[in-house]
Amino acid sequence: MTLTADQIAWLQRNRTLSGTCAAATAPVPAGGTSAQSPAQSPAPGGSPAPQPLAPPSASPPASAPTSPPGSPPASSPASSPPSGSADTKALPATDTDVFFALASPELTPDDQTALDSYAAKFIAAGSPDKVTVEAWASTDGQASFNATLSRKRAQAVADYLVSKGVPKDKISAKGSGPTDKFDKANLAANRRATLSPKPPSASAPAAPAGPPAPPIDLDPRSPANQKAIWDTIAQVDEANDWIRKHLKSNGLGPDPVDTSGDKALYNNKTTALTDVIDETVKAGKNAPIKAPDMVTPERVQRIVAELLLAASPGGGKVGGKSPLDVTVYLQYQIIPTTVHKPIGGGPETKDQPGIQLQLQVTSELHGKDASGVELSGTFTGTGFADSKNTEIQWQNVSVGGQAAWVQNFFKGNLQVSPQLQVTFGGSRAVMGQTQTIQWTPTGQITAAGQAQFKVPGFDGHLLVGLQAGVSVTGPAGAPATADRSYGVTFTWQF
């Protein structure tokens, strides 16, 4: 028999192999004829496997909707094709799934759009994850052909991602052969490749660019930053002062009964130091200062320890600091002149301008920046210019001891101290009998006063000051003299 034109068109629309349909123009012998079977691959031997073809009727099969003569029959939804037929077209792609046409490893435009989005999000996020591509084919056709086809589909997706900038070493691609696990009725749903993990979330769109931010001034010498620095220092000092006053007003002191070290006398009762700190921090939140937030547990703890040490009596400690805790000073003094008056009578004499170097090892028997006693060991060398002021000659070398009371002002930035010093050594003196200048053993007692100021920017190490003193000097074999001098001092605290 011979197929009508409508029957031929119906067969072409419902064929199951892309590019393959029954040879509709050939005459069909009575009793039936053979046509290519709908499949994804040719049968073994290279020729299509013949299958019987039911003689078409003048109307479409019952499974297809009836259409008016001369118009194509309505197609069923892609997600649920009619039983016994298969959709050859690719389904729409999703974020993680791309679909292929029947027997094809080619990416559709919709697939490419989805992969463009995936690659862009992956790259923008800088994801450390590895992209896994797994592809399948549907079960229609030969299994060996479909296994190869699934690998080609996976490789096509991987190659496309690489072309969009995804590093090749971050992509793993594999083909898993034919399957119907996604949809047994709609075979097109199984012609897919799936990407994992899911694409990183798209970042929020950038806010419109506004005017550039003004440059940050990091120069500590600028007026604005200088003001900010001094304001901060003032706020810290204010907070420290408030903490000290608060603790003293509540009677903070060592507990004479409990000497465990973790309790103190506070508000006339034994109180744990942790409670003292907590109470002070809470009170500091309402303190009448510019920066109450600077009343921190760490700052309160430090000042509590400072006050308790300063108030600790005896026990090898005086004023809260052990005599074994020493500070080393190196002092350089410029002496404009020194006046000598013989104790036994005679005219005064003056030395040329001189210098003095003194090394002090000092035990500060008081708290930090507090006033108190200091005991020092000294090593001193004094030199004077010659009569022509062209050369300094060493005049005196001595060792000795010094006791001083240091009164601190302005948080220890200004120190004023009376001093008493006793030294022994050697000096160049005019011998009484020969009237020659010779080195001779010498003893000296000096009473002096000194004021020193800590130079900012040196973390308290450099001090500049003035010193004036009177002394009695007794060289062996020479007349004793009463001396007076003054000078400018530069002291480095180690």
Buried (B, 14 or more C-beta within 10 A) or exposed (E): EEBEEBBBBBBEBBBBBBEBBBBBEEEBEEEEBBBBBBBBBBBEEEEBEEEEBEEBEEBBBEEBEEBEEEEEBEBBEBEEBBEEBBBBEBBEBEEBBBBBBBBBBEBBEBBBBBBEBBBBBBBEBEBEEEBBBBBBBBBBBBEEBBBBBBBBBBBBBBBBBBEBEBEEEBBEBEBBBBBBEBBEEBBBBBBBBBBEEEBBEEEEEEEEEEEEEEEEEEEEEEEEEEEEEEEEEEBEEBBBEBBBEBBEEBEBBBBEEBEEEEBBBBEEEEBBBEEBBEBBBEBBEEBEBEBBEBBBEEBBBBBBEBBBBBBBEEEEBBBBBEEEEBEEBEBBBEBEBBBBEBEEEEEEEEBBBBBBBBBBBBBBBBBBBBBBBBBBBBBBBBBBBEEEEEEBEBBBBBEBEBEBBBBBEEEBBBBBBEBBBBBEBBBBBBBEEEEEEBBBEBBBBBEBBBBBBBBEEEEEEBBEBBBEBBBBBBBEEBBBBBBBBBBEBBBEBE
